Amino acid sequence: MAVQVIDDTAFTSVLANNAQVVVKYYADWCGSCKLFAPKYKGLSNEAEFTNVTFVEVNAEYSPAARQAGGVSNLPFIATFRNGRLVEGIATSRVEAAREALTRLQS
């Protein structure tokens, strides 16, 4: 599944129209974010996560989305179920992101 790049304008709509959403927050200057990007894309293509909507948000330009996810550091992963924050973690580890996705689906 493709990863959608969204901003504050689309953020609320994406949460309202998708039951399970995972958001990767990043910044253009963040080296760890760049290294994590292909791993995140790989997760979006895994069969077990086909019912999850994967999005990316540039944390510098989307303050409302950043606040909704409780972003504390970058890269940051936040999971949402039915528009509500389930959890957020600052990580560049694919294993940690996979565990958050698994918890989202349980």
Backbone hydrogen bonds, N-H to C=O, Kabsch-Sander energy under -0.5 kcal/mol:
donor,donor_aa,acceptor,acceptor_aa,energy
4,Q,2,A,-0.6
4,Q,54,F,-2.2
6,I,4,Q,-0.6
6,I,56,E,-2.7
10,A,7,D,-0.7
11,F,7,D,-1.7
12,T,8,D,-0.7
14,V,10,A,-2.5
15,L,11,F,-2.2
16,A,12,T,-2.2
17,N,13,S,-1.9
18,N,14,V,-0.6
18,N,15,L,-0.5
21,V,80,F,-2.6
22,V,53,T,-2.7
23,V,78,A,-3.1
24,K,55,V,-2.4
25,Y,23,V,-0.6
25,Y,76,F,-3.2
26,Y,57,V,-2.1
30,C,27,A,-1.4
31,G,29,W,-0.7
34,K,30,C,-1.7
35,L,31,G,-2.0
36,F,32,S,-1.9
37,A,33,C,-1.5
39,K,36,F,-0.5
40,Y,36,F,-2.3
41,K,37,A,-2.3
42,G,38,P,-2.0
43,L,39,K,-2.0
44,S,40,Y,-1.7
45,N,41,K,-0.7
45,N,42,G,-0.9
46,E,43,L,-1.4
49,F,46,E,-1.8
50,T,47,A,-1.4
52,V,49,F,-1.7
53,T,20,Q,-2.9
54,F,52,V,-0.6
55,V,22,V,-2.4
55,V,53,T,-0.5
56,E,4,Q,-2.7
57,V,24,K,-2.5
58,N,6,I,-0.6
59,A,26,Y,-2.8
59,A,57,V,-0.9
60,E,26,Y,-0.5
61,Y,58,N,-1.0
62,S,58,N,-0.7
66,R,62,S,-2.3
67,Q,63,P,-2.3
68,A,64,A,-2.2
69,G,65,A,-1.6
70,G,66,R,-0.7
70,G,67,Q,-0.8
71,V,66,R,-1.9
76,F,25,Y,-1.6
77,I,89,I,-3.2
78,A,23,V,-2.3
79,T,87,E,-2.7
80,F,21,V,-3.1
81,R,84,R,-2.5
82,N,19,A,-2.9
84,R,81,R,-1.9
86,V,79,T,-3.5
87,E,79,T,-1.1
89,I,77,I,-2.9
91,T,75,P,-1.0
91,T,89,I,-0.8
94,V,92,S,-0.6
97,A,93,R,-1.8
98,R,94,V,-2.6
99,E,95,E,-2.2
100,A,96,A,-2.0
101,L,97,A,-2.2
102,T,98,R,-2.3
103,R,99,E,-2.3
104,L,100,A,-2.1
105,Q,101,L,-1.5
106,S,102,T,-0.6
106,S,103,R,-0.8
